[in-house]
Amino acid sequence: MIDRLTVDLAARSYEIQIGRGLIAEAGSLIKPLLRQPRTVVVTDAHVATHHLEALERSLHGAGIAAASIVLAPGEHTKSFAGIEALMTRLLEAGIERSTTLVALGGGVIGDLTGFAAAIALRGIDFVQIPTTLLAQVDSSVGGKTGIDMPQGKNLVGAFHQPRLVLADTATLDTLPRRELLAGYAEVAKYGLINDPAFFTWLESHAADLLDGDDALRRHAILTSCRAKAAIVAADEREQGGQRALLNLGHTFAHALEAECGYSSELLHGEAVAIGMVLAFDLSASLGLAPLEDSARVQRHLASIGLPTSPTWIDGREWSAERLIGHMGKDKKGKDRGIAF
């Protein structure tokens, strides 16, 4: 069974497909979208171990030529050095404007491959096959691509929509618990921004979802993607303000990540969990949200094992002045102010 929904962007509309075992079917699902039966799969060493062979077998079985580029895992790959290395290998592989890239991996691979597709030969097609919960519910949908800078996260990039998103829920079985929890923070975000019934549902089902219930995972992914697809369709390039809702907690989160050097010391989803708690605390202190809502968010995220305070990282001393400095460089800033 495959759940399908559409990101409605007129001529650039595309489908999100969610189901178990989609990598095995990827060749037949991707082939109708190709301008030539040729792809280049971009992945990282961790993901390649689990899923690259199955994807290559599916593509070849559908009569699609598929070269593969395996990159080092980790946020540091999402950099100018990383995009230069990827572009060099793509050009050496002889890509053409009708070649399609396939991003097989988490948010780093999706963002980097999407950015490469946006700038290679002035723009070529790409397909997202997200293999983490965070990527399946957030970064693979919406067309935001890019790389990090020392000054901040995702400060260089482009809006470039994929042709298709294939979310294979079976890939979540291979995720470490920490990565699964990091992705769950983005799932919870969709309940907090505009779907209180979904957040209530998560409070009841999060534990079973995280423990491997595939039906619950599919429902959570579908609900999250439906929410994001609606927001992206209404405000694709974050001009009208509605898409800014998707950044709940991210101003704090990106500052925390920058202070940690975008290292594994603090994963993006962990930073988002802390950032959402801080955002609700700030809202409560400004009288914009009740204190009980702030406490409820903190309580739920903590109950499943997500961090809710920067003090979660043992031994790190935080400087409010440095964090505010990072926030001042956030790409959402306007008129030299910090946008929360």
Salt bridges, closest charged atoms under 4 A:
ASP3 OD2 - ARG218 NH2 3.07
GLU15 OE1 - ARG4 NE 3.61
GLU53 OE2 - ARG57 NH1 3.57
GLU75 OE2 - LYS78 NZ 3.73
GLU75 OE2 - LYS153 NZ 2.79
ASP111 OD2 - LYS78 NZ 2.77
ASP125 OD2 - ARG35 NE 3.62
ASP125 OD2 - ARG163 NH1 3.32
ASP138 OD1 - LYS189 NZ 3.10
ASP138 OD1 - LYS228 NZ 3.37
ASP148 OD1 - LYS78 NZ 3.72
ASP173 OD2 - ARG20 NH2 2.29
ASP173 OD1 - ARG217 NH1 3.41
GLU186 OE1 - LYS189 NZ 2.84
GLU186 OE2 - HIS250 NE2 3.14
GLU186 OE2 - HIS268 NE2 3.27
GLU203 OE1 - ARG296 NH2 2.64
ASP211 OD1 - ARG177 NH1 3.10
ASP214 OD1 - ARG20 NH1 3.22
GLU236 OE2 - ARG12 NH1 2.69
GLU238 OE1 - LYS144 NZ 2.72
GLU257 OE2 - LYS153 NZ 3.24
GLU257 OE1 - HIS268 ND1 2.96
GLU259 OE2 - ARG322 NE 2.73
GLU259 OE1 - HIS326 NE2 2.78
GLU265 OE1 - ARG316 NH2 2.87
GLU270 OE2 - ARG178 NE 2.60
ASP330 OD2 - HIS254 ND1 3.60
ASP330 OD1 - LYS332 NZ 2.69
